[in-house]
Amino acid sequence: MHRLFVALRPPAPIRDLLADSMDGVPAARWQDDEQLHLTLRYIGEVDRRVAEDAAEALSVIAAPAPEVAIAGVGRFEHKGRTEALWAGLTPYDPLAALHRKVDRALVTAGLAPERRAYLPHVTLARLPRGAGAEVEVAAWLARNAALASAPFTMGEMILYESRLGRAGASYTPVAEWPLD
């Protein structure tokens, strides 16, 4: 089985900017440079045939390379507990359009359509259950609320395989396609 997702990778200077914000929440598992990406579509665990069909469907997508900028930070929470910290991206429309193209391509490959609302972001940290770090999270959100970058382009769409381990997930690029 292959655990896959489709993503865009910010350029090195943007990843450096994001890394500079990663401190002040002791319980957080901060992402390393290799993990920083913008997910276009999570695929999940699939067998080899479905993985090959997905790659084939993705290979024919024609889309412009989105020009975006980092725009603030946020968190994902569940029942009042922060699960992840993230940096947002703007503008929304070009990323949402690319997300829809990727989703349609994967549906033609036999996968179910995405049902969750799309929120373009780069995950910066994950917090374990019971971290009890809400005071530190609130301080981090306030300190980084104005996190921003100059516009940048993400020119390649990447199919990643994710492997879960004790230290977290590791991501390996499986295929890459240039965007126009």
C-alpha atoms as one frame of an Amber mdcrd trajectory, in Angstrom:
protein
   0.000   0.000   0.000   1.088   3.549  -0.751   0.013   6.564   1.361  -0.068
   9.475  -1.118  -0.823  13.169  -1.393  -0.411  15.889  -4.039   1.355  19.093
  -3.041   3.231  22.232  -3.987   6.544  23.086  -2.342   7.438  26.662  -1.401
  10.892  27.872  -2.504  13.793  27.764  -0.026  13.604  31.435   1.066   9.925
  30.988   1.984  10.673  27.760   3.857  13.380  29.692   5.756  10.850  32.406
   6.642   8.459  29.748   7.922  11.206  28.009   9.900  12.020  31.300  11.635
   8.518  31.298  13.148   8.856  27.798  14.581   9.472  28.260  18.285   7.752
  29.167  21.513   5.421  26.165  21.833   7.473  23.527  23.686   4.993  20.681
  23.114   4.868  21.263  19.340   6.422  18.846  16.857   7.729  21.403  14.369
   7.962  20.346  10.733  11.420  20.100   9.243  12.346  21.621   5.894  11.542
  18.433   3.959   8.009  18.405   5.369   7.021  21.961   4.407   4.454  21.881
   1.601   0.995  23.024   0.566  -1.304  20.024   0.165  -3.506  20.199  -2.914
  -5.219  16.864  -2.276  -4.746  14.019   0.174  -5.147  10.664  -1.553  -4.582
   8.245   1.320  -3.592   4.603   1.236  -3.953   2.984  -2.164  -2.570  -0.087
  -3.875   0.030   0.098  -6.631  -2.487   0.019  -9.491  -4.494   2.932  -8.087
  -1.261   4.838  -7.368  -0.186   4.389 -10.997  -3.633   5.448 -12.266  -3.517
   8.528 -10.032  -0.058   9.474 -11.309  -1.214   9.066 -14.905  -4.278  11.248
 -14.312  -2.175  13.938 -12.615   0.383  13.939 -15.429  -2.065  15.486 -17.906
  -3.108  18.457 -15.752  -2.343  21.767 -17.426  -2.440  24.708 -15.054  -0.601
  27.937 -14.392   1.961  27.999 -11.605   0.222  29.870  -8.791   1.767  33.095
  -7.561   0.956  33.408  -3.868   2.225  34.903  -0.624   2.326  33.850   3.002
  -0.492  35.641   4.833  -0.794  35.090   8.577  -1.045  32.018  10.741  -3.756
  29.892  12.286  -4.511  26.665  14.003  -6.654  23.598  13.554  -8.422  22.589
  16.704 -10.743  19.875  17.857 -12.922  20.246  20.957 -10.964  23.300  22.051
  -7.570  21.598  21.743  -5.045  22.778  19.159  -3.952  19.962  16.852  -1.805
  21.887  14.350  -0.316  25.314  13.648  -0.155  26.604  10.085   0.751  29.512
   7.816  -1.892  30.705   5.378  -1.505  31.558   1.695  -3.180  34.166  -0.447
  -4.801  34.639  -2.918  -7.219  31.748  -2.508  -8.627  31.516  -6.038  -5.618
  30.173  -8.000  -4.918  27.538  -5.358  -8.571  26.508  -5.161  -8.717  26.243
  -8.965  -5.659  23.966  -8.992  -7.122  21.927  -6.116 -10.318  21.405  -8.159
  -8.320  20.279 -11.231  -6.354  17.801  -9.118  -9.537  16.509  -7.501 -11.256
  16.029 -10.885  -8.208  14.206 -12.266  -8.125  11.855  -9.291 -11.848  11.166
  -9.592 -11.250  10.101 -13.215  -8.628   7.696 -11.833 -11.288   6.075  -9.646
 -10.808   7.891  -6.343 -13.666   9.419  -4.379 -14.009  13.205  -4.644 -12.697
  15.425  -1.861 -15.467  16.253   0.607 -13.639  18.625   2.956 -13.503  22.374
   2.405 -10.176  23.470   0.952  -8.019  25.797   3.063  -4.612  26.558   1.495
  -1.973  26.370   4.227   1.461  25.058   5.117   1.437  23.004   8.321   4.186
  24.217  10.652   3.629  22.049  13.728   1.503  19.300  15.157   0.607  19.109
  18.821   0.141  15.832  20.658  -3.035  15.102  22.582  -2.832  16.340  26.112
  -0.095  18.863  25.309  -1.844  21.481  27.434  -0.111  24.242  25.489  -3.045
  26.562  24.753  -1.403  29.538  26.529   1.777  29.077  24.445  -0.305  28.547
  21.283  -2.211  31.785  21.880   1.070  33.645  22.388   2.536  32.089  19.211
  -0.555  33.054  17.187  -0.359  36.655  18.443   3.394  36.899  17.852   3.120
  35.564  14.282  -0.230  37.076  13.242   1.480  39.392  10.752   3.667  36.680
   9.196   3.851  37.589   5.499   6.046  37.228   2.451   6.535  38.799  -0.927
   4.730  36.952  -3.741   6.375  33.738  -4.906   5.617  31.042  -7.452   5.321
  27.312  -6.868   6.140  25.862 -10.261   5.880  22.114  -9.715   3.103  19.821
  -8.641   4.475  16.878  -6.670   3.030  13.474  -5.843   4.439  12.449  -2.463
   4.456   9.164  -0.605   4.174   9.547   3.156   5.625   7.037   5.600   4.717
   7.253   9.262   7.401   6.595  11.863   8.127   7.241  15.512   9.582  10.668
  14.724   6.597  11.601  12.571   5.988  11.406   8.844   8.646  11.391   6.150
   7.762  12.416   2.615   9.306  11.083  -0.580   8.559  12.660  -3.984   7.207
   9.975  -6.338   6.565  12.140  -9.404   6.773  15.829 -10.322   5.075  17.845
 -13.045   5.879  21.419 -14.047   3.098  23.974 -13.982   2.919  26.561 -16.761
